[in-house]
Amino acid sequence: MASRKRGKFCYLDGLPETGKVLSFHTTAQLLQGLGDVEELNRFFLGVLYNKLPEDVKGLLFSPYISNDGSQLRFSVRVFESTGKLDRQTLLEKIHNHLTTELGIAAEQVQTTGVLVLYNNVLQSLFRSQISTVGVVFVTMFVIFLLLFRNLKVAAVAIVPNITITAMVLGAMGWMNIPLDIMTITIAAICFGTADDNTIHYVHRMGREFKKHGSYERAIEQAHTTIGRAVYYTSITVMLGFSILATSNFVPTIYFGLLTAFSMMVALMANFILLPRLIMLFKPFGHPNPVTSHPT
């Protein structure tokens, strides 16, 4: 009976994400090694448990079994430094093995520890990230609509901001950079840094178009005026955040480089994509045929 259970519980030892596994089986192995005991039965363990001093019980039995004997506990060390650890998948894998293959009722299985707490925090952040990004996009669209008072202008202005967030998150996925407490804030920072440039550029474009009546002339004037300020501001922010790459803390390095990358993408989106969209959809109205094609 003991050997059969030992074979079942070796499942935890065989997982690539786990290291040392401690359980009541560890205590049983220790007791068997102290004397000529082929198999530990309940009578022997009961007598031993009652005769042992409390401090010894705290070392051999208390970490792995409750006082009334109704609960068994397993202490599993997990390799957190591998970089490919999927905590949610690991916990689900262990839970499914206990409930399906071993036939333990789901309400009798409970996982605890720092790994579970950290995984719960990450899962909460993931869910909130998905919902809040959508809310931020809608809110920013409404703000653009109130600022520019033009539906087409607001729709065109929101596109570069969505593109920036999508490209940064896509780059993280392509480079296998995991989402954690540090990197999950990048999406919000991307949106917050990009919308300033968009507002400045679109506002200047509108003024220049009213003045010249030509989209080409308006883009040229916007690039040579407000575009210079946006360019130097973005370069300064990029260099400032790039200094974080010299840190010894890996999440800080990711944070600095990804933020600098987001500023670079924001600069390109507002200088290349946004003018192209304005030329394509002409949100400020039809150009003046006299001034739109100067000779």
Backbone hydrogen bonds, N-H to C=O, Kabsch-Sander energy under -0.5 kcal/mol:
donor,donor_aa,acceptor,acceptor_aa,energy
5,K,1,M,-2.1
6,R,2,A,-2.2
7,G,3,S,-1.9
8,K,4,R,-1.7
9,F,5,K,-2.6
10,C,6,R,-0.9
11,Y,8,K,-1.4
12,L,9,F,-1.1
13,D,9,F,-0.6
14,G,10,C,-1.6
15,L,11,Y,-0.5
15,L,12,L,-0.8
18,T,15,L,-1.1
19,G,77,R,-3.6
22,L,20,K,-0.5
22,L,75,S,-3.1
26,T,23,S,-1.1
27,T,23,S,-1.1
28,A,24,F,-2.3
29,Q,25,H,-2.4
30,L,26,T,-1.9
31,L,27,T,-2.5
32,Q,28,A,-2.5
33,G,29,Q,-1.5
34,L,30,L,-0.7
34,L,31,L,-0.8
35,G,31,L,-0.8
37,V,32,Q,-0.6
37,V,35,G,-1.9
38,E,36,D,-0.5
41,N,39,E,-0.6
45,L,41,N,-2.1
46,G,42,R,-2.7
47,V,43,F,-2.4
48,L,44,F,-2.4
49,Y,45,L,-2.5
50,N,46,G,-1.8
51,K,47,V,-1.6
52,L,48,L,-1.6
57,K,53,P,-2.3
58,G,54,E,-2.2
59,L,55,D,-0.7
59,L,56,V,-0.7
60,L,56,V,-2.5
61,F,57,K,-2.5
62,S,57,K,-2.5
64,Y,61,F,-1.6
65,I,61,F,-1.9
66,S,71,Q,-1.8
69,G,66,S,-1.1
73,R,64,Y,-2.7
75,S,22,L,-3.2
76,V,74,F,-0.7
77,R,20,K,-2.1
79,F,17,E,-2.8
80,E,78,V,-1.1
82,T,79,F,-0.5
83,G,80,E,-0.6
87,R,85,L,-0.7
90,L,86,D,-2.4
91,L,87,R,-2.5
92,E,88,Q,-2.2
93,K,89,T,-2.3
94,I,90,L,-2.2
95,H,91,L,-2.3
96,N,92,E,-2.6
97,H,93,K,-1.9
98,L,94,I,-2.1
99,T,95,H,-2.2
100,T,96,N,-2.4
101,E,96,N,-0.7
101,E,97,H,-0.6
102,L,97,H,-1.8
104,I,98,L,-2.3
108,Q,105,A,-1.6
109,V,106,A,-1.3
117,L,113,G,-2.1
118,Y,114,V,-2.9
119,N,115,L,-2.2
120,N,116,V,-2.4
121,V,117,L,-2.0
122,L,118,Y,-2.3
123,Q,119,N,-2.8
124,S,120,N,-2.2
125,L,121,V,-2.2
126,F,122,L,-2.7
127,R,123,Q,-2.3
128,S,124,S,-2.4
129,Q,125,L,-2.5
130,I,126,F,-2.1
131,S,127,R,-1.8
132,T,128,S,-3.0
133,V,129,Q,-2.2
134,G,130,I,-1.2
135,V,131,S,-1.8
136,V,132,T,-3.0
137,F,133,V,-2.3
138,V,134,G,-2.1
139,T,135,V,-2.8
140,M,136,V,-2.9
141,F,137,F,-2.1
142,V,138,V,-2.1
143,I,139,T,-2.3
144,F,140,M,-2.7
145,L,141,F,-2.3
146,L,142,V,-2.2
147,L,143,I,-2.5
148,F,144,F,-2.9
149,R,145,L,-1.7
154,A,150,N,-2.3
155,A,151,L,-2.2
156,V,152,K,-2.3
157,A,153,V,-2.5
158,I,154,A,-1.5
159,V,155,A,-0.8
159,V,156,V,-0.5
161,N,157,A,-0.6
162,I,158,I,-1.9
163,T,159,V,-2.4
164,I,160,P,-2.3
165,T,161,N,-1.8
166,A,162,I,-2.3
167,M,163,T,-2.5
168,V,164,I,-2.3
169,L,165,T,-2.3
170,G,166,A,-2.2
171,A,167,M,-2.3
172,M,168,V,-2.0
173,G,169,L,-2.0
174,W,170,G,-2.4
175,M,171,A,-2.1
176,N,173,G,-1.0
177,I,172,M,-3.0
180,D,178,P,-0.6
184,I,180,D,-2.1
185,T,182,M,-1.0
186,I,183,T,-1.5
189,I,185,T,-1.9
190,C,186,I,-2.9
191,F,187,A,-2.0
192,G,188,A,-2.3
193,T,189,I,-2.2
194,A,190,C,-1.8
195,D,191,F,-1.9
197,N,193,T,-0.8
198,T,194,A,-2.0
199,I,195,D,-2.5
200,H,196,D,-2.3
201,Y,197,N,-2.6
202,V,198,T,-2.8
203,H,199,I,-2.3
204,R,200,H,-2.1
205,M,201,Y,-2.6
206,G,202,V,-2.4
207,R,203,H,-1.8
208,E,204,R,-2.6
209,F,205,M,-2.4
210,K,206,G,-2.0
211,K,207,R,-1.6
212,H,208,E,-2.7
213,G,209,F,-2.7
218,A,214,S,-2.1
219,I,215,Y,-2.6
220,E,216,E,-2.1
221,Q,217,R,-2.4
222,A,218,A,-2.4
223,H,219,I,-2.4
224,T,220,E,-1.9
225,T,221,Q,-1.1
227,G,222,A,-2.6
228,R,225,T,-0.8
229,A,225,T,-1.0
230,V,226,I,-2.4
231,Y,227,G,-2.4
232,Y,228,R,-2.5
233,T,229,A,-2.2
234,S,230,V,-2.3
235,I,231,Y,-2.4
236,T,232,Y,-2.1
237,V,233,T,-2.3
238,M,234,S,-2.6
239,L,235,I,-2.4
240,G,236,T,-2.2
241,F,237,V,-2.5
242,S,238,M,-1.8
243,I,239,L,-0.8
243,I,240,G,-0.7
244,L,241,F,-1.3
245,A,242,S,-1.8
246,T,243,I,-1.9
247,S,244,L,-1.7
250,V,248,N,-0.7
252,T,249,F,-0.6
253,I,249,F,-1.7
254,Y,250,V,-2.4
255,F,251,P,-2.4
256,G,252,T,-2.4
257,L,253,I,-2.6
258,L,254,Y,-2.7
259,T,255,F,-1.9
260,A,256,G,-2.2
261,F,257,L,-2.5
262,S,258,L,-2.4
263,M,259,T,-1.9
264,M,260,A,-1.9
265,V,261,F,-2.5
266,A,262,S,-2.6
267,L,263,M,-2.2
268,M,264,M,-2.1
269,A,265,V,-2.8
270,N,266,A,-2.2
271,F,267,L,-1.5
272,I,268,M,-2.3
273,L,268,M,-1.0
274,L,269,A,-3.0
276,R,272,I,-1.5
277,L,273,L,-2.4
278,I,274,L,-2.2
279,M,275,P,-2.5
280,L,276,R,-2.0
281,F,277,L,-2.7
282,K,278,I,-2.0
285,G,282,K,-1.3
288,N,213,G,-3.0
292,S,288,N,-2.4
